[in-house]
């Protein structure tokens, strides 16, 4: 396993990128959920659920930024959270697109693609961080 100081700088940079990605979606979704979601094609918007989603994005994104300088053990814990969050988000978004209660808005597929991409990234780093450190 990587030592506590052996966290690749690329992973730390992914955490900072993840912070900006989450915050850039969370802020408008939290402030104006109906306006934002109707703009991207949602037919019906539940502002409670939208703001709850924004809160999750704030929490996970801000923790990415705050935890970017932590040790390897902290990264492994944060990566597991990110794998679970992105994996269940992929499942939930895909299921919803399949059921099509909102039709199939283009941005539903964009959100799905973003979560799939992050899921792949987090799975890659989770596996890489689980490998023994090179001497």
FENFENMO-V623031 format. One record per pair of residues at least 4 apart in sequence whose C-alpha atoms are under 7 Angstrom apart, sorted by the first residue. I is the first residue (numbers start at 1). J is the second residue. Records with the same first field share a line. If there is no record, write none. Layout:
BEGIN
I: J / J
END
This chain:
BEGIN
1: 129 / 130 / 131 / 132 / 133
2: 6 / 72 / 129 / 131 / 132 / 133
3: 72 / 133
4: 71 / 72 / 73
5: 71 / 72
6: 72
7: 71 / 72
8: 12
9: 13
10: 14
11: 15
12: 16 / 68
13: 17
14: 18
15: 19 / 64 / 65 / 68
16: 20 / 64 / 65 / 68
17: 21
18: 22 / 61 / 64
19: 23 / 61 / 62 / 64 / 65
20: 24
21: 25
22: 26 / 57 / 58 / 61
23: 27 / 57 / 58 / 61
25: 29
26: 30 / 54 / 57 / 58
27: 31
28: 32 / 33 / 36
29: 33 / 36 / 50 / 51 / 54
30: 51 / 54
32: 36
33: 37 / 47 / 50 / 51
34: 38 / 45 / 47
35: 39
36: 40
37: 41 / 42 / 45
38: 42 / 43
40: 107
41: 105
42: 102 / 105
43: 102
44: 102
46: 50
47: 51
48: 52
49: 53
50: 54
51: 55
52: 56
53: 57
54: 58
55: 59
56: 60
57: 61
58: 62
59: 63
60: 64
61: 65
62: 66
63: 67
64: 68
70: 74 / 75
71: 75
72: 76
73: 77
74: 78
75: 79
76: 80 / 126 / 129
77: 81
78: 82
79: 83 / 122 / 126
80: 84 / 126
81: 85
82: 86 / 122
83: 87 / 119 / 122 / 123
84: 88
85: 89
86: 90 / 115 / 118 / 119
87: 91 / 119
88: 92
89: 93 / 115
90: 94 / 112 / 115 / 116
91: 95
92: 96
93: 97 / 112
94: 98 / 112
95: 99
96: 100
97: 104
100: 104
104: 108
106: 110
107: 111
108: 112
109: 113
110: 114
111: 115
112: 116
113: 117
114: 118
115: 119
116: 120
117: 121
118: 122
119: 123
120: 124
121: 125
122: 126
123: 127
124: 128
125: 129
126: 130
127: 131
END
